């Protein structure tokens, strides 16, 4: 089968290679998915670049954790009805050597989740990390019903879903920060109640005028925004953290303890089984009802995976990057 792989970390053009690999076969409890799309996320790029570790966990990696396709072979113990099922994938290349940048992937049956017929495969490649991250951030610890929510970076892959989901699950007001008109348009289309340009406006002053503070922040970059988060958060508020541009963060003790601020860190790769099952059920209902907008910024063929990685690294694209394998 055709695949992209790498044996050492480094720049995309230096380490990503197009290869031919044996087509895998499923074992007990596993399914094989003929992949139609593969999602390229910032976490995939960080792993390949060596930002997380200079040492690979396996001698060779096929990158990308997200993807979508059709189950074309099953192992023993898997329900025969799964053959031919349209699915989306989570944790394709997490704790495993073989991700979704290939024509086929074999993985435990639970990691291939039913993709409703009305949802295209490109959208399916955006669910495992962006959509599930946003959904868990919104639902955790009692959810956001009746609360004022701040979504920094509302035009980003996770932020775009987070705005929609916070509105769907009953947030009183969803506020987002952006850096330009095109991003404002995306956030508005997602349903944001208030949009603040952090480059030209005083964010704390605007939030104070709008609602006297927020109850929850869904934070994409805690190292950059931690002071702002403390400033705009109400007492007993939550900072739900799923990302940071720096590995170490200094936490302002006095503002945190005076307001009784709660920090909630999570990584979508490591969701507890009960949390993941809940998120999958909720996401399935939303997809079947057509309640989510999917923002695909760019699509590349498998042979141009290097360009796809560079596009994600550039930070200039507004939305998700998808590889087409069909």
C-alpha positions in Angstrom: 0.0 0.0 0.0 1.0 3.6 -0.5 2.0 5.5 2.6 4.0 8.4 4.0 6.4 7.6 6.8 9.5 8.9 8.6 12.3 7.4 10.6 13.7 10.5 12.3 12.3 13.8 13.4 13.0 17.0 11.5 11.6 19.4 8.8 8.9 17.9 6.7 10.9 18.1 3.4 13.8 16.3 5.0 12.1 13.4 6.8 8.7 12.6 5.2 9.0 9.9 2.5 6.6 8.3 0.2 6.9 4.5 0.6 5.3 1.2 -0.2 4.4 -0.9 2.8 2.7 -4.3 3.2 -1.1 -4.0 3.4 -2.0 -4.8 7.0 -4.4 -7.5 8.1 -6.7 -7.2 11.1 -6.2 -9.5 14.2 -8.8 -10.4 16.8 -11.0 -7.5 17.8 -9.5 -5.3 15.0 -10.8 -3.8 11.8 -9.0 -2.7 8.7 -10.1 0.7 7.2 -9.6 1.6 3.6 -8.8 5.3 4.2 -10.4 8.0 2.1 -9.1 11.0 4.0 -6.4 11.7 6.6 -6.5 14.8 8.9 -3.3 16.8 9.6 -3.3 18.4 13.0 -0.8 20.6 14.8 0.0 17.7 17.1 1.1 15.6 14.1 3.4 18.3 12.9 4.9 18.8 16.4 5.6 15.1 16.7 7.2 14.9 13.3 9.3 18.1 13.9 10.7 16.8 17.2 9.1 19.5 19.3 7.8 16.9 21.8 10.7 14.5 21.7 13.8 14.0 19.6 13.5 10.2 19.9 10.8 8.3 18.0 8.7 5.8 19.9 9.0 3.3 17.0 11.7 2.8 14.3 9.2 4.1 11.7 6.1 6.2 12.0 3.2 6.6 9.6 1.8 10.0 10.8 -1.6 11.4 11.5 -4.1 10.3 14.1 -7.4 11.4 12.4 -8.9 10.0 9.3 -12.0 8.5 7.7 -12.9 5.7 5.4 -14.6 2.3 5.0 -14.1 -0.9 6.9 -13.1 -3.5 4.3 -11.9 -6.4 6.5 -12.6 -7.5 10.1 -10.8 -9.7 12.6 -12.3 -12.4 14.7 -14.7 -11.2 17.4 -15.8 -8.2 15.4 -19.5 -8.0 14.3 -19.8 -9.0 10.6 -22.2 -6.0 10.2 -19.2 -3.7 10.4 -18.0 -4.7 7.0 -18.6 -1.8 4.6 -19.3 0.6 7.4 -18.3 4.3 6.9 -16.1 5.3 9.9 -14.0 8.0 11.4 -10.9 7.3 13.4 -9.3 8.5 16.7 -5.8 8.0 18.0 -4.6 6.4 14.7 -1.0 7.3 15.4 -1.0 7.6 19.2 0.9 4.9 21.0 1.0 3.1 17.6 3.4 3.2 14.7 0.9 3.3 11.9 -1.4 6.3 11.4 -3.7 7.4 8.7 -1.3 8.7 6.1 -1.7 5.5 4.2 -4.2 3.7 2.1 -5.1 1.3 4.9 -5.0 1.2 8.7 -5.7 -1.6 11.2 -6.8 -0.7 14.7 -9.1 -1.9 17.5 -12.7 -1.8 16.5 -13.6 0.8 19.1 -11.3 3.3 17.4 -13.4 3.2 14.2 -16.6 5.1 14.9 -19.6 5.1 12.7 -19.7 8.1 10.3 -23.3 9.0 9.3 -24.0 8.8 5.6 -24.7 12.5 5.3 -21.2 13.5 6.6 -18.5 13.5 4.0 -15.1 11.8 4.6 -13.3 15.2 4.7 -15.3 16.2 7.7 -14.8 12.8 9.2 -11.0 13.5 9.2 -11.6 16.5 11.5 -13.4 14.7 14.3 -10.9 12.7 16.3 -8.9 15.7 17.6 -10.6 19.1 16.7 -14.2 18.2 17.3 -13.7 15.8 20.3 -11.4 18.3 21.9 -14.0 21.1 21.6 -16.8 18.8 22.7 -15.0 17.6 25.9 -13.9 21.1 26.8 -17.6 22.3 26.6 -19.2 19.3 28.3 -16.7 18.6 31.2 -17.5 19.6 34.8 -21.2 20.2 34.3 -21.1 21.9 30.9 -21.7 25.5 30.0 -25.5 25.9 30.2 -26.3 29.4 31.3 -22.7 30.4 31.5 -20.7 33.1 29.7 -17.9 31.4 27.7 -14.7 32.8 26.2 -13.2 30.9 23.2 -9.8 32.3 22.4 -8.9 31.8 18.7 -12.5 31.2 17.5 -11.4 30.7 13.9 -9.0 27.9 14.7 -9.8 24.2 14.1 -10.9 23.5 17.7 -12.2 27.0 18.3 -14.6 26.9 15.4 -16.2 23.7 16.8 -16.1 25.1 20.3 -18.2 28.1 19.5 -20.8 25.9 17.8 -20.9 23.4 20.7 -21.0 26.0 23.4 -24.0 27.6 21.7 -25.7 24.2 21.2 -25.2 23.2 24.9 -26.8 26.4 26.2 -24.1 28.9 26.9 -25.6 32.3 27.8 -23.1 34.2 25.8 -20.1 32.9 23.6 -17.3 35.4 23.2 -14.3 34.8 21.0 -11.1 36.6 20.1 -9.7 36.8 16.6 -7.0 38.8 14.8 -8.6 39.9 11.5 -11.7 40.3 9.4 -11.6 36.8 7.7 -11.3 35.1 11.1 -14.2 37.3 12.4 -16.3 36.0 9.5 -15.6 32.4 10.4 -16.4 33.0 14.1 -19.6 34.8 13.2 -20.7 31.9 10.9 -20.0 29.5 13.8 -22.4 31.4 16.0 -20.3 33.6 18.3 -22.4 36.2 20.1 -19.5 38.6 20.4 -16.3 38.9 18.5 -13.2 40.8 19.7 -10.2 41.7 17.7 -7.4 41.3 20.2 -5.0 43.3 18.0 -7.1 46.4 17.9 -9.3 46.2 20.9 -9.0 46.1 24.7 -10.2 42.6 25.4 -10.8 42.8 29.1 -12.6 46.1 28.8 -14.9 44.7 26.1 -15.7 41.6 28.1 -16.4 43.7 31.2 -18.8 45.9 29.2 -20.5 42.8 27.7 -21.0 40.6 30.7 -18.9 41.6 33.7 -16.7 38.6 33.1 -16.9 35.0 31.9 -17.5 31.7 33.7 -15.3 29.5 31.5 -12.4 29.9 29.2 -11.7 27.2 26.6 -8.0 27.8 26.3 -5.9 27.0 23.2 -2.7 28.7 24.4 -2.4 29.1 28.2 1.2 30.3 28.1 0.1 33.3 26.0 -3.3 34.0 27.5 -3.0 33.2 31.2 -3.0 36.8 32.5 -5.9 37.7 30.2 -7.8 34.6 31.4 -7.4 35.6 35.1 -8.4 39.2 34.3 -11.7 38.3 32.6 -12.7 35.2 34.6 -15.3 35.5 37.3 -14.8 34.0 40.8 -15.3 30.2 40.8 -14.6 30.3 37.1 -12.9 27.5 35.0 -9.9 27.7 32.7 -10.2 24.6 30.6 -6.8 24.0 28.9 -6.1 21.9 25.9 -3.1 23.7 24.5 0.0 25.9 25.2 2.7 27.2 23.0 5.3 26.7 25.8 5.9 23.6 27.9 6.3 25.5 31.2 3.8 28.1 32.5 4.1 30.4 35.5 0.7 30.5 37.3 -0.2 33.8 39.1 -0.9 32.5 42.5 -2.7 35.5 44.1 -5.2 36.1 41.3 -5.9 32.3 41.2 -6.6 31.8 44.9 -8.5 35.1 45.4 -11.0 34.1 42.7 -11.0 30.4 43.5 -10.1 29.7 39.9 -10.2 26.1 38.7 -7.7 24.9 36.2 -8.7 21.8 34.1 -6.1 20.4 31.9 -6.8 17.5 29.5 -5.4 15.8 26.4 -7.9 14.4 23.9 -5.6 11.4 23.3 -6.0 10.4 27.0 -9.7 10.8 27.6 -11.1 8.5 30.2 -13.2 5.7 28.6 -16.4 7.0 30.0 -15.7 10.6 28.8 -14.8 9.3 25.4 -17.9 7.2 25.1 -20.1 10.1 26.2 -18.4 12.4 23.7 -18.8 9.9 20.9 -22.5 9.5 21.6 -23.1 13.3 21.7 -21.0 13.8 18.5 -22.9 11.1 16.7 -26.2 12.8 17.5 -25.0 16.1 16.3 -23.6 14.7 13.1 -26.8 12.8 12.3 -28.8 16.0 12.9 -26.5 18.0 10.7 -25.8 20.4 13.6 -22.1 21.0 12.9 -20.3 23.2 10.4 -16.9 21.8 9.3 -14.3 24.2 8.1 -11.8 22.5 5.7 -9.2 25.1 4.8 -7.1 23.0 2.4 -6.9 19.5 0.8 -3.9 17.8 -0.6 -3.2 14.4 -2.3 -1.1 11.9 -0.4 1.9 12.7 -2.6 1.8 16.3 -1.3 1.8 15.5 2.4 5.0 17.6 2.9 3.1 20.6 1.6 0.2 19.8 3.9 2.5 19.7 6.9 4.1 23.0 5.9 0.7 24.6 5.5 -0.2 23.6 9.0 3.1 24.9 10.3 2.7 28.2 8.5 -0.3 29.1 10.7 -1.9 31.0 7.8 -4.7 28.6 6.9 -8.1 29.1 8.6 -9.4 25.7 9.3 -8.5 22.0 9.0 -6.0 20.4 6.6 -7.1 17.1 5.0 -5.2 14.6 2.8 -7.2 12.8 0.1 -6.3 9.2 -0.4 -9.0 7.9 -2.7 
